[in-house]
Each structure stands twice: as C-alpha cells, then as structure tokens.
C-alpha cells in the first residue's frame, strides 16, 4: 500500500471547547488510485487530509507514505516530506497576484529535483495561451488549472485536493475533474480528493466516507465511469 493510516486521532481545544475530530481512523490507499473522501461539514475529512499533508499534528496514530512514518517528524523533516512527495490543490487558488501564470508555476518548479516539463504541462492543462496573464485576468476555471499546474510541476507522488471544484460552476467543475482524471492516467499520481460533491465518487477508484470522526464506509468502486460521463455536478 502507498498510503497507510492506523488509529488516527486528532482533537482541538481543551476543557469546555474540547472537540475530538478524528476518533481512530484506519484505512489505506494503493499507489495510483484516485480516492474521494466524502462527509458532511465538520465530519473530519479536511482534518484527515491536513494530517496526511503534515499540516496538522496527530494526537496519536500512524501515517505511512510509501512505507515511511511521518508522525513524529521534526518541522524540517516535514518540510522535506511535503516538498518531495506532495502537491496541494485547494478550493481557493492561492495564486500570487503579481506573478504571471507561468511564474506562479515556476515558484514550485524550483522546489523539485525532478520537475515535470513546464511547456508540456502548460499544453496539457490548456494554459499555453494564458501563460503570460496575471491571475486577475483569468476565469475561475483557468485559475484552478494554474493552481493544479503549480501542484503538479513538482511531479508529486501524492496529490491532496481539498474541494477542488467547490468554487466553480458545474461545467467548469466537470472540466477540472476530466483534467484530474487525465493527470492520474498520464502520470500515475495518487490522489485524495475531499469534497461535498457526491457525484465525484462515480469516477474514482476508492470511496471513503467519514461521519462524526469515524469511517462509515470504505470500499473500492467496481463500476467506475469517466469524468466526462458524470451526471450534472
């Protein structure tokens, strides 16, 4: 297994404000799988993603990526782990406003020892003709494509996506999902996608549902369909 988590527990606050968010999550994801994490607001799905990304520290439990334990790493080691293994895509694009599309991507290109070819990536993501534009000159879908390119340029083994279509209309959402599917097929990138959108579960290899800090369902999708054939998003 590429990703293995065991008995993950995470809480916030203390005394009267104490909230237990993850209550013993155990699951695994194979290399190259697209996996969707579903659940209502407050269920713990974003916290689950953030702990795997090394952004939140677990109270207890284990997270192994490609056989390496990341729980207990020092900050410098966590930074190396994120740099060498992860790409992040968020609902809000977090682009640098005074850098062009290409420059926003190059910021992360310089972090990697084995980056993807930026010209090929611009072509694949349909950004070649927009590469010299600034974020304010782009549509929401184009900005999200730029954010995806910035995450991918590092050639990450694991792509963490937190509501990647949450700020987009239904047509643009489908375009982004088709793009993620193409990336998975082309580069073999393992993906964890946190979303409220239940339609996305039909296109992925694996579905994990989280409710009240526990996994309520965890199964392989035997009837995958193409992102282009998803029902209205």
CORFEN-V370252 format. One record per pair of residues at least 24 apart in sequence whose ideal C-beta (glycine too) atoms are under 10 Angstrom apart, sorted by the first residue. I is the first residue (numbers start at 1). J is the second residue. Records with the same first field share a line. If there is no record, write none. Layout:
I->J ; J
This chain:
1->27 ; 28 ; 29 ; 30 ; 31 ; 33 ; 64 ; 65 ; 66 ; 67
2->28 ; 29 ; 30 ; 31 ; 32 ; 33 ; 64 ; 65 ; 66 ; 67 ; 157 ; 158 ; 190
3->27 ; 28 ; 29 ; 30 ; 31 ; 33 ; 35 ; 52 ; 63 ; 64 ; 65 ; 66 ; 157 ; 158 ; 190 ; 192
4->28 ; 29 ; 62 ; 63 ; 64 ; 65 ; 66 ; 67 ; 69
5->29 ; 48 ; 51 ; 52 ; 58 ; 61 ; 62 ; 63 ; 64 ; 65 ; 71
6->60 ; 61 ; 62 ; 63 ; 64 ; 71
7->58 ; 60 ; 61 ; 62
8->44 ; 47 ; 48 ; 51 ; 52 ; 58 ; 59 ; 60 ; 61 ; 62 ; 63 ; 71 ; 213 ; 215
9->51 ; 58 ; 59 ; 60 ; 61 ; 213
10->44 ; 47 ; 48 ; 50 ; 51 ; 56 ; 57 ; 58 ; 59 ; 60 ; 61 ; 213
11->47 ; 58 ; 59 ; 213
12->47 ; 56 ; 59
19->44 ; 213
20->44 ; 59 ; 212 ; 213
21->45 ; 46 ; 47 ; 48 ; 51 ; 56 ; 59 ; 210 ; 212 ; 213
22->47 ; 48 ; 51 ; 56 ; 58 ; 59 ; 60 ; 61 ; 210 ; 213 ; 214 ; 215
23->210 ; 212 ; 213 ; 214 ; 215
24->60 ; 61 ; 213 ; 214 ; 215
25->51 ; 58 ; 61 ; 63 ; 208 ; 210 ; 213 ; 214 ; 215 ; 218
26->61 ; 62 ; 214 ; 215 ; 218
27->206 ; 208 ; 210 ; 215 ; 218
28->64 ; 206 ; 218
29->158 ; 190 ; 191 ; 192 ; 205 ; 206 ; 208
30->190 ; 205 ; 206 ; 220
31->66 ; 157 ; 158 ; 188 ; 189 ; 190
32->157 ; 184 ; 185 ; 187 ; 188 ; 189 ; 190 ; 191 ; 205
33->184 ; 188 ; 189 ; 190 ; 191 ; 192 ; 204 ; 205 ; 206 ; 220 ; 221
34->159 ; 161 ; 177 ; 180 ; 181 ; 183 ; 184 ; 185 ; 189 ; 190 ; 191 ; 192 ; 193 ; 200 ; 203 ; 204 ; 205 ; 206 ; 221 ; 224 ; 227
35->190 ; 191 ; 192 ; 193 ; 194 ; 201 ; 204 ; 205 ; 206 ; 207 ; 208 ; 218 ; 220 ; 221
36->161 ; 191 ; 192 ; 193 ; 194 ; 195 ; 197 ; 198 ; 199 ; 200 ; 201 ; 202 ; 203 ; 204 ; 205 ; 206 ; 207 ; 208 ; 209 ; 221
37->160 ; 161 ; 162 ; 192 ; 193 ; 194 ; 195 ; 201 ; 204 ; 206 ; 207 ; 208 ; 209 ; 210 ; 215
38->193 ; 194 ; 195 ; 196 ; 197 ; 198 ; 200 ; 201 ; 207 ; 208 ; 209 ; 210 ; 211 ; 216 ; 217
39->194 ; 195 ; 196 ; 208 ; 209 ; 210 ; 211 ; 212 ; 213 ; 214 ; 215 ; 216 ; 217
40->196 ; 209 ; 210 ; 211 ; 212
41->196
42->211 ; 212 ; 213
43->209 ; 210 ; 211 ; 212 ; 213 ; 214 ; 216
44->210 ; 211 ; 212 ; 213 ; 214 ; 215
45->162 ; 163 ; 192 ; 194 ; 195 ; 196 ; 208 ; 209 ; 210 ; 211 ; 213
46->91 ; 162 ; 163 ; 194 ; 210
47->194 ; 210 ; 213
48->192 ; 194 ; 208 ; 210 ; 213 ; 215
49->88 ; 160 ; 161 ; 162 ; 163 ; 192 ; 193 ; 194
50->88 ; 160 ; 162 ; 194
52->86 ; 158 ; 160 ; 192
53->78 ; 81 ; 82 ; 85 ; 86 ; 87 ; 88 ; 158 ; 160 ; 162 ; 192
54->78 ; 79 ; 80 ; 81 ; 82 ; 85 ; 86
55->82 ; 86 ; 88 ; 160
65->157 ; 158 ; 190
66->157 ; 158 ; 190
82->111 ; 154 ; 156 ; 160
83->108 ; 111 ; 112 ; 113 ; 154 ; 156
84->111 ; 112 ; 113 ; 114 ; 154 ; 155 ; 156 ; 157
85->154 ; 156 ; 157 ; 158 ; 190
86->151 ; 154 ; 156 ; 157 ; 158 ; 159 ; 160
87->112 ; 147 ; 148 ; 149 ; 150 ; 151 ; 152 ; 153 ; 154 ; 155 ; 156 ; 157 ; 158 ; 159 ; 160 ; 161 ; 183 ; 189 ; 191
88->147 ; 150 ; 151 ; 156 ; 158 ; 159 ; 160 ; 161 ; 162
89->144 ; 147 ; 148 ; 150 ; 151 ; 152 ; 159 ; 160 ; 161 ; 162 ; 163 ; 164 ; 176 ; 180 ; 191 ; 193
90->144 ; 147 ; 151 ; 160 ; 161 ; 162 ; 163 ; 164 ; 166 ; 167 ; 194
91->144 ; 147 ; 161 ; 162 ; 163 ; 164 ; 165 ; 166 ; 167 ; 168 ; 194 ; 195
92->143 ; 144 ; 147 ; 162 ; 163 ; 166 ; 167
93->135 ; 138 ; 140 ; 142 ; 143 ; 144 ; 145 ; 146 ; 147 ; 148 ; 150 ; 164 ; 167
94->135 ; 143 ; 147 ; 150
95->134 ; 135 ; 136 ; 138 ; 143 ; 144 ; 146 ; 147 ; 150
96->134 ; 135 ; 150
97->134 ; 135 ; 136
98->134 ; 135 ; 136
99->134 ; 135 ; 146
100->130 ; 131 ; 132 ; 133 ; 134 ; 135 ; 137 ; 146
101->125 ; 127 ; 128 ; 129 ; 130 ; 131 ; 132 ; 133 ; 134 ; 135 ; 137 ; 138 ; 142 ; 143 ; 145 ; 146 ; 149 ; 150
102->127 ; 128 ; 130 ; 131 ; 132 ; 133 ; 146 ; 149
103->131 ; 132 ; 134
104->131 ; 134 ; 135 ; 143 ; 146 ; 147 ; 149 ; 150 ; 153
105->131 ; 146 ; 147 ; 148 ; 149 ; 150 ; 151 ; 152 ; 153 ; 154
106->150 ; 153
107->150 ; 153
108->149 ; 150 ; 151 ; 152 ; 153 ; 154 ; 156
109->149 ; 150 ; 153 ; 154 ; 155
110->153 ; 154
111->153 ; 154
112->153 ; 154 ; 155 ; 156
113->154 ; 155
114->154 ; 155
115->152 ; 153 ; 154 ; 155
116->149 ; 152 ; 153 ; 154 ; 155 ; 156 ; 186 ; 187
117->153 ; 155
118->149 ; 153
120->186
121->148 ; 149 ; 150 ; 152 ; 153 ; 155 ; 183
122->146 ; 149 ; 153
124->148 ; 149 ; 152 ; 179 ; 182 ; 183 ; 186 ; 187
125->149 ; 152 ; 179 ; 182 ; 183
126->175 ; 179
139->168 ; 169 ; 172
140->167 ; 168 ; 169 ; 172 ; 176
141->165 ; 167 ; 168 ; 169 ; 171 ; 172 ; 173 ; 175 ; 176 ; 179
142->172
143->167 ; 168
144->168 ; 172 ; 173 ; 175 ; 176 ; 179
145->172 ; 175 ; 176 ; 179
147->176
148->176 ; 179 ; 180 ; 183
149->179 ; 183
151->183 ; 189
152->180 ; 183 ; 186 ; 187 ; 189
155->187 ; 189
156->187 ; 189 ; 190 ; 191
157->187 ; 188 ; 189 ; 190
158->189 ; 190 ; 191 ; 192
159->183 ; 184 ; 187 ; 189 ; 190 ; 191 ; 192 ; 193
160->190 ; 191 ; 192 ; 193 ; 194
161->191 ; 192 ; 193 ; 194 ; 195 ; 200
162->192 ; 193 ; 194 ; 195
163->193 ; 194 ; 195 ; 196 ; 197
164->191 ; 193 ; 194 ; 195 ; 197 ; 200
165->193 ; 195 ; 196 ; 197 ; 199 ; 200 ; 233
166->194 ; 195 ; 196 ; 197
168->233
169->233
170->197 ; 199 ; 230 ; 231 ; 232 ; 233
171->232 ; 233
172->233
173->197 ; 199 ; 200 ; 227 ; 230 ; 232 ; 233
174->199 ; 203 ; 227 ; 228 ; 229 ; 230 ; 231 ; 232 ; 233
175->227 ; 228
176->227 ; 233
177->203 ; 204 ; 226 ; 227 ; 228 ; 230 ; 233
178->203 ; 226 ; 227 ; 228 ; 230
179->227
180->204 ; 227
181->224 ; 226 ; 227 ; 228
182->227
184->227
197->230 ; 233
198->231 ; 233
199->227 ; 230 ; 231 ; 232 ; 233
200->227 ; 230 ; 233
201->230
202->226 ; 227 ; 229 ; 230 ; 231
203->227 ; 228 ; 229 ; 230
